[in-house]
Amino acid sequence: HAPGMATVIEGALVRRGYAATQQNSADAAWDLLEREDFDVVITDINMRGMNGIELTERIAKNRHDIPVIVITAFGSIESATAVLRAGAFDFLTKPFEIDALDAVLKRLTAT
């Protein structure tokens, strides 16, 4: 079967020189964040268990040093508002080009 979106993004970021790791759920990502430091978190809104907005809120409250980029299939004003209100640095709407994600990451390092 085709690789999942997280695998594709991880591979593309590694090819561009980023160190990247993926987790298969927001809960697993949160567990890893409690043990290790990261420069940025990229999350989808829709995941089983805790969703991406809940993960973003938890990171914003507890690890506010780590910016979050949220990926969503629903490019509505409501989802954009919810994501930014939760504390996300930015969001991308699927489908997107890796160049667009790279541009957000570069903007992050410039701040």
N, C-alpha and C positions, 0 to 999 in steps of 0.2 A: 504494500500500500504506500501511498505518497507520504512523505514526511509531514509532520504537523507544522503549523505556523511557527511555533516556538523553535523548532529545530531549524527551520529555514532562516529565521531571523538570527538565531545564534550563529549559524554558519556564515551568514553574510557579514555579521559584525566582526567575527574572528578574522575573516578574510580582509577586512578593512583595518585590522590592527587593534581592535578592542579585545579585552579579556571578557568573555561572556560565559555565563552558565545558566541553565534553565531548570525550572522545577515544574512538576506536572499539576500543581494546585497552588492556590493562594496560601493555604495552610502550610504546605511544605516550604514555600517561599518565605513565609513569616518565620518559621522555625530556623531557616538558614540565616535570615537577617538578625536573629537574636544571637547567633554565634559568630557571624563574620561581617566585615564591613564591605560596602559596595558604594560606588560613585553614583549609581542611578539604578532605578527599578523600572522595567518596562513590563506592563501588565495588560492583559485583555480584560474587558469588563465581565464577559461571560465565562465563568468557570464553575465547575462543580464545587460544592462546599462554599466557603467564603468567596464572594465575588470581588471583582477588581476595585469597585468603589469602596467596599468595606476594607480591603487591603490598603488602599490609598489613605483612607481615614486613619487606620491604625499606624501606618508609617508616619503620617503627618503629625500625629499625637506623640508617638514614642521615639521616632527616629527622624525628626524634622530636618536633620542634616542631609538626608537622602532624597533627592528629587524623584518624582514619579512621572512617567510618561504612560498614558493610558491609550490602549488601542480599542476602538469600538467599531462594530459593524453598523451602529445606529448613529448617523451623523446628525441627530436632531438637536435643536436648541436645548431641549430638556436634558438630554444626556450630557451635552457639553457643559451646561450649567452645573449639573450634579457632580461631574468629574472635577471641575475647577473648584467648586465649593468644598469638595472632599479634600482639597489640598494639592491636586496634581499640578505639575509644572506646565504640562501641555498635553494635548491628545492628538491622535491621528485616526482618521476614519478609513476603514478597510474598503476596498483594496488600496494599498499605498505602495509607493516605491521605497526601496531601502534608502535611496538618496534623500527622501523626505525625512526619514528617521535620523539619518546621519546629520542632516541640517539642524534638527532639533538638538541632537547631542552636541554639536559644535556650538550652538547658541548657549547651551548649558555651561560649557567650559569657558565661555567668553564672559559670563556674569560674575 
